Amino acid sequence: MNKLLEKLKIEIPIIQAGMAGGITSPELVAAVSNAGALGTIGAGYMSPTSLKKSIHTVKELTSKPFAVNLFAVNLEVFSTDINEMQKLLNTYRKELGIEMGKKQVKVKDYLQEKIYLIIKEKVPIVSTAFGVLSSILIDRLKKNNITLIGMATNLEEALLLQDAGYDLIVAQGFEAGGHRGTFNTVKYPRGCEISLHVLVQSLIKNISLPIIAAGGIYAREQIAGLLKQGASGVQLGTRFLVAEEAGTNDSYRRAILKADYGDTVITNAFSGRPARALRNEFIDEMEESGIPILPFPIQNELTKDIRAAGSDFAISEVQSLWAGQGAGGITKEETAREIINSLHQENAAKKVDV
Ligand SMILES: Cc1cc2nc3c(=O)[nH]c(=O)nc-3n(C[C@H](O)[C@H](O)[C@H](O)COP(=O)(O)O)c2cc1C
């Protein structure tokens, strides 16, 4: 049997990516898990209170396994050195008719509390991005039999995750939507730029854990090819943005359905970390301004109100329209179950014993 199915106790080797920022509604997570794949709550920016609520609702909607996704970095930050960026961002706020930006920024980190909650709630699977969890947290999760999935964008990161005790590795190719999982963005300012095909092959050859392929996947033929190559499963984000159950706002959905394959770019304009998004006016104007983008998560916190207003007023030009290169192949909204059925080639997983 496919090791991924065995470890995660699921029937179909497809994972709905944890997507922070309200996309992964409990309805989406539960619908994916109920269809036999793995749903994931994107809890990177969530407070413990909202994560608790989300976990409870998922549990009401499914008895199948599901995962919680976290950021393996400390988000805690305080800064007053934000004047120049706020001045630029205030031009957007003025245009949108929202309150001007504050003179200081503060972000809290709840990683420890969320880990405690995950253990208490007996969530069976945790996935992480942006690095490796501390050994203390890994030990705590493992003692409670929680399966750990780590995101890697190169072999070096995959080896670090393997050595730290993670159970499965996601090979996140350059095509992937949203933030690059790359650990060292000083060394790789655009995130590591290895394509999925090359990355999967390098991890299969050098890593003993099951490999999950992610990035630009939207069609069942791609999945069949990746499983044949030796991947144990796949993780998809963008494809689920237009699931009927997802929390994606209407203008974002329309932008994904309208997008062509070449419409995405890598940008740090929204968050201070490299991420793949549909190109829009905000990205172009921030880049043209020449004003230095602040580091993650400061930039992310500063642009939050503008992106939220963009969502409220259906202005896609100021939203972070995270999307992978496969967006061009996504043409309709469907239920999560319909998406999974359209992606899953009957018995494809059973043919490969990896
Ligand atoms: C809207 C969006 C938000 C994302 N947020 C997260 C996140 O919070 N944590 C994470 O590990 N990955 C996140 N990702 C990346 C996914 O884990 C995955 O690597 C990616 O979606 C795969 O590429 P695809 O979007 O082309 O399917 C996000 C992706 C998207 C599209």
The ligand as a MOL file (V3000), in Angstrom:
LIG
                    3D

  0  0  0     0  0            999 V3000
M  V30 BEGIN CTAB
M  V30 COUNTS 31 33 0 0 0
M  V30 BEGIN ATOM
M  V30 1 C -3.9440 31.1290 -1.4360 0
M  V30 2 C -2.7980 30.3010 -0.9950 0
M  V30 3 C -2.3870 30.3580 0.3360 0
M  V30 4 C -1.3560 29.5270 0.7870 0
M  V30 5 N -1.0330 29.5480 2.1100 0
M  V30 6 C -0.1590 28.6190 2.5920 0
M  V30 7 C 0.0280 28.4860 3.9980 0
M  V30 8 O -0.5770 29.1880 4.8160 0
M  V30 9 N 0.8830 27.5220 4.4250 0
M  V30 10 C 1.5480 26.6870 3.5520 0
M  V30 11 O 2.2850 25.8170 3.9900 0
M  V30 12 N 1.4010 26.8270 2.2190 0
M  V30 13 C 0.5430 27.7510 1.7240 0
M  V30 14 N 0.3440 27.8390 0.3670 0
M  V30 15 C 1.1530 26.9930 -0.5320 0
M  V30 16 C 0.6180 25.5710 -0.5930 0
M  V30 17 O 1.0620 24.8460 0.5120 0
M  V30 18 C 1.1010 24.7860 -1.8380 0
M  V30 19 O 2.4870 24.6790 -1.8130 0
M  V30 20 C 0.6900 25.4160 -3.1510 0
M  V30 21 O -0.6380 25.8390 -3.0970 0
M  V30 22 C 0.8600 24.4240 -4.2810 0
M  V30 23 O 0.7700 25.0560 -5.5090 0
M  V30 24 P -0.6010 25.3190 -6.3090 0
M  V30 25 O -1.2250 26.4770 -5.6010 0
M  V30 26 O -0.1410 25.6480 -7.6580 0
M  V30 27 O -1.4320 24.0870 -6.1980 0
M  V30 28 C -0.6780 28.6810 -0.1170 0
M  V30 29 C -1.0710 28.6430 -1.4520 0
M  V30 30 C -2.1130 29.4310 -1.9010 0
M  V30 31 C -2.5260 29.3560 -3.3360 0
M  V30 END ATOM
M  V30 BEGIN BOND
M  V30 1 1 1 2
M  V30 2 1 2 3
M  V30 3 2 2 30
M  V30 4 2 3 4
M  V30 5 1 4 5
M  V30 6 1 4 28
M  V30 7 2 5 6
M  V30 8 1 6 7
M  V30 9 1 6 13
M  V30 10 2 7 8
M  V30 11 1 7 9
M  V30 12 1 9 10
M  V30 13 2 10 11
M  V30 14 1 10 12
M  V30 15 2 12 13
M  V30 16 1 13 14
M  V30 17 1 14 15
M  V30 18 1 14 28
M  V30 19 1 15 16
M  V30 20 1 16 17
M  V30 21 1 16 18
M  V30 22 1 18 19
M  V30 23 1 18 20
M  V30 24 1 20 21
M  V30 25 1 20 22
M  V30 26 1 22 23
M  V30 27 1 23 24
M  V30 28 2 24 25
M  V30 29 1 24 26
M  V30 30 1 24 27
M  V30 31 2 28 29
M  V30 32 1 29 30
M  V30 33 1 30 31
M  V30 END BOND
M  V30 END CTAB
M  END
